Amino acid sequence: MSISTVTHLNFRGDARAALGFYQSVFGGDMVTVTYKDAGNVQEPSEADQVMWGQVAAGSGFRVMAYDVPSQLPWHQGENAFFVSVRGDTAEEITAYWEKLSDGATVVQPLGPAQWAPLYGMCKDRFGVTWVLDVVSEYNAA
Protein backbone atom coordinates (compact mmCIF):
# COMPACT_ATOMS: atom_id res chain seq x y z
CA MET A 1 0.00 0.00 0.00
CA SER A 2 1.39 3.36 -0.98
CA ILE A 3 0.17 6.87 -1.66
CA SER A 4 1.72 9.90 -3.24
CA THR A 5 0.97 13.58 -2.93
CA VAL A 6 1.26 15.77 -5.97
CA THR A 7 0.85 19.51 -6.37
CA HIS A 8 -2.22 20.07 -8.53
CA LEU A 9 -2.14 23.49 -10.22
CA ASN A 10 -5.30 25.22 -11.40
CA PHE A 11 -5.46 27.48 -14.44
CA ARG A 12 -8.03 29.23 -16.58
CA GLY A 13 -7.13 28.02 -20.08
CA ASP A 14 -3.34 27.82 -19.64
CA ALA A 15 -2.90 24.31 -18.19
CA ARG A 16 -1.54 22.74 -21.41
CA ALA A 17 1.01 25.54 -21.90
CA ALA A 18 2.06 25.38 -18.24
CA LEU A 19 2.50 21.60 -18.34
CA GLY A 20 4.53 21.92 -21.54
CA PHE A 21 6.76 24.47 -19.86
CA TYR A 22 7.28 22.28 -16.77
CA GLN A 23 8.08 19.34 -19.04
CA SER A 24 10.71 21.48 -20.82
CA VAL A 25 12.25 22.32 -17.44
CA PHE A 26 12.10 18.94 -15.66
CA GLY A 27 11.82 16.48 -18.56
CA GLY A 28 9.59 13.45 -18.36
CA ASP A 29 6.30 12.57 -19.97
CA MET A 30 3.27 14.79 -20.31
CA VAL A 31 -0.26 13.41 -20.42
CA THR A 32 -3.38 15.51 -20.90
CA VAL A 33 -7.06 14.59 -20.92
CA THR A 34 -9.42 17.20 -22.31
CA TYR A 35 -13.00 17.71 -21.24
CA LYS A 36 -13.95 16.31 -24.65
CA ASP A 37 -11.78 13.21 -24.12
CA ALA A 38 -13.53 12.52 -20.81
CA GLY A 39 -17.03 13.17 -22.16
CA ASN A 40 -17.47 16.01 -19.69
CA VAL A 41 -18.00 19.09 -21.89
CA GLN A 42 -20.07 21.72 -20.05
CA GLU A 43 -19.12 24.66 -22.29
CA PRO A 44 -18.36 23.88 -25.97
CA SER A 45 -15.62 26.52 -26.18
CA GLU A 46 -13.76 24.69 -23.37
CA ALA A 47 -13.96 21.18 -24.88
CA ASP A 48 -10.24 21.08 -25.72
CA GLN A 49 -9.09 22.51 -22.40
CA VAL A 50 -7.33 20.25 -19.92
CA MET A 51 -9.57 18.41 -17.48
CA TRP A 52 -6.60 16.49 -16.11
CA GLY A 53 -2.94 16.73 -16.97
CA GLN A 54 0.36 15.60 -15.55
CA VAL A 55 4.09 15.79 -16.08
CA ALA A 56 5.99 12.89 -14.56
CA ALA A 57 9.78 12.62 -14.75
CA GLY A 58 12.10 9.77 -13.85
CA SER A 59 13.71 12.05 -11.28
CA GLY A 60 10.54 11.85 -9.21
CA PHE A 61 9.20 15.26 -10.27
CA ARG A 62 5.41 15.26 -10.59
CA VAL A 63 2.93 18.04 -11.16
CA MET A 64 -0.74 17.89 -12.13
CA ALA A 65 -2.87 20.64 -13.65
CA TYR A 66 -6.26 21.45 -15.06
CA ASP A 67 -8.28 24.29 -16.53
CA VAL A 68 -10.98 25.41 -14.12
CA PRO A 69 -14.28 25.48 -16.05
CA SER A 70 -15.79 28.93 -16.57
CA GLN A 71 -18.87 28.07 -14.49
CA LEU A 72 -16.64 27.70 -11.40
CA PRO A 73 -15.00 30.58 -9.58
CA TRP A 74 -11.26 30.94 -10.06
CA HIS A 75 -8.79 33.48 -8.85
CA GLN A 76 -5.11 32.72 -9.22
CA GLY A 77 -4.28 33.92 -5.72
CA GLU A 78 -7.25 32.21 -4.10
CA ASN A 79 -7.50 28.67 -5.48
CA ALA A 80 -4.36 28.22 -7.51
CA PHE A 81 -3.69 24.66 -6.33
CA PHE A 82 -5.08 21.47 -4.81
CA VAL A 83 -3.26 18.78 -2.86
CA SER A 84 -3.83 15.52 -4.73
CA VAL A 85 -3.60 12.20 -2.88
CA ARG A 86 -3.55 9.16 -5.14
CA GLY A 87 -3.76 5.64 -3.79
CA ASP A 88 -3.84 2.10 -5.10
CA THR A 89 -7.03 0.87 -3.41
CA ALA A 90 -10.53 2.13 -2.66
CA GLU A 91 -10.14 1.09 0.97
CA GLU A 92 -7.03 3.22 1.40
CA ILE A 93 -8.53 6.31 -0.22
CA THR A 94 -11.83 5.90 1.63
CA ALA A 95 -10.01 5.80 4.97
CA TYR A 96 -8.16 9.05 4.17
CA TRP A 97 -11.38 10.62 2.87
CA GLU A 98 -13.30 9.85 6.04
CA LYS A 99 -10.69 11.66 8.12
CA LEU A 100 -10.02 14.60 5.78
CA SER A 101 -13.69 15.30 5.14
CA ASP A 102 -14.54 15.52 8.85
CA GLY A 103 -15.53 19.17 9.30
CA ALA A 104 -14.79 19.86 5.63
CA THR A 105 -16.87 21.30 2.82
CA VAL A 106 -17.41 18.50 0.33
CA VAL A 107 -16.98 19.83 -3.21
CA GLN A 108 -17.38 16.44 -4.94
CA PRO A 109 -18.55 13.47 -2.88
CA LEU A 110 -16.28 10.43 -2.93
CA GLY A 111 -17.53 8.05 -5.61
CA PRO A 112 -16.84 6.56 -9.02
CA ALA A 113 -15.86 8.94 -11.82
CA GLN A 114 -15.41 8.49 -15.57
CA TRP A 115 -11.63 8.66 -15.13
CA ALA A 116 -11.13 6.85 -11.80
CA PRO A 117 -12.75 4.05 -9.82
CA LEU A 118 -13.03 6.46 -6.88
CA TYR A 119 -12.68 10.26 -6.77
CA GLY A 120 -13.62 13.02 -4.36
CA MET A 121 -12.78 16.63 -3.51
CA CYS A 122 -13.17 18.53 -0.27
CA LYS A 123 -12.00 21.77 1.30
CA ASP A 124 -10.79 20.92 4.79
CA ARG A 125 -11.46 22.92 7.92
CA PHE A 126 -8.28 24.92 7.25
CA GLY A 127 -9.32 25.96 3.73
CA VAL A 128 -7.03 23.52 1.87
CA THR A 129 -8.65 21.76 -1.09
CA TRP A 130 -7.85 18.04 -1.31
CA VAL A 131 -8.45 15.78 -4.29
CA LEU A 132 -8.39 12.05 -3.54
CA ASP A 133 -8.58 9.27 -6.08
CA VAL A 134 -7.70 5.68 -6.83
CA VAL A 135 -5.05 5.50 -9.52
CA SER A 136 -6.15 3.90 -12.76
CA GLU A 137 -4.62 3.80 -16.18
CA TYR A 138 -6.27 6.26 -18.54
CA ASN A 139 -7.31 4.85 -21.89
CA ALA A 140 -7.97 7.64 -24.38
CA ALA A 141 -9.57 5.28 -26.91
N, C-alpha and C positions, 0 to 999 in steps of 0.2 A: 504494500500500500504506500503510495506516495502522492504528494500534491506539489504544485508549483504555484508561485504567485508571479503575476506578470503585470507590468504597468499597461493600462488600457487607456489610450489617448482618444479624446473626443474632438471632432472637427466639424465644420459646417461646409462640406464640399471639398476639403483639401486632404482627406485621409490617404488617397492613392498617392498623391505627390509627396506627402510626408513620409509614407512608408518607403517609397522609392528613394528618397533622400537618406533615410536611416539605413537602408540596404547598401547604398553607395558608401556610407561611412563605416558600417560594421561588417559588411559582407553578408553571406547567408542567402537563404531562400525567402522569397516573398510570395505570399498567397493572399488573394483577395476574393471575396464572395460579394457580389452586388445584391441589391435588393431584388433585382430581376432574377438572378441566379437562384435565390432562395424562395422565389414565389411570394415575396412580401412587399410588393409595390403599393405604397399608399398614395404617392404623388408621382404621376408619370414622368415629370421632369427630373426626378431623383432616382429613376430605375437603375441607372448605371453607377450610382454612387456606392460606396463601400458600406455594406452592412456588417461585415467582419473582415478584418485583415490582420496579417501577422508577418513580421520578419523574424526569422529564427536562424541564428548563426552557430556554427560548430563551437565557437568560443564560449557558448552559453548565453550570449545576448539574446533577449527576447523582448519584443514590444508588440502590442496589439493596438488596433485603431479602428474607428468607424466614423461615418458621417451621420451626425445627429439629424434625424428627419425634421423637416421644417415645421411639422405640427407640434414638436416638443421644444420647450425652452432651451436655449443654449447661450451661454456667455462664457467666453474663453477663461475669464478669471474666476468663474463661479463653479462650473462643472467640467473642467478641462480633462479630468481623468477619472477612471474607475480602478479599483483593485480587483483583479480577476483571479479567482481561485479555481484551478482545474484539477479534477481528481479522476481516478480510474474507475471508481464504482459509485453506484447510486447510494449505497449505504454510507459511504464516506462523506459524500457531498451533503446528504440529508442531515447527517449529524452536525456538520459545520453550520448548515443553514439554520437548524433549530436553535443553535446558540447565537449566531449573528443576528437573526431576525427578532430575537427577544427585545422588545422595546423599540424596534426599528419601524420605519415606514416601508412597507412592501411595495415596490415599483412593479415587479413582475413576479407573481407567485411561482414557487418552485414546481416545475412540471415538465412534461415532454415538450420539445420544440422541434421545428422542422430540421434544425441543424445539430441537435444534441439530444441524447436520450433523456437528459434532465438539465434544466436551466432555470435560474431565478436571479432576481436583482432586488436589492434592498438598500436603503439608506439607514445606516446604523444610528444609534442614539447620539453619536458624536458628529453626525453629518457626513460620514464617509460612505460613498456608494460602493457596494460590493456586488460583483457578478460571480456567480458560482455555476459551474457546469461539469458534466461528465464528458471527458474527452472522447471524441469519436472521429473517425476518419471522414473527411468531407469528400463526397463524390459529386463532382460538378455535372455529371452526365444527366 
